[in-house]
Amino acid sequence: MQVAPMTAFNKRVAYNLSKAYANQLDKGENYPLLNPAIALTITDFILF
């Protein structure tokens, strides 16, 4: 949960989601094995 707005918070959310997505595969595995990933971000401020 994020209580205070931060500079580049959107970029941090996207980075963490991309890490979760990419960590599904080990080296040499095929991309079709990837499952969709969803980021759920709870904030105490208006993000958009």
Secondary structure, 3 states (H helix, E strand, C coil): CECCCCCCHHHHHHHHHHHHHHCCCCCCCCHHHCCCCCCCCCECCCCC
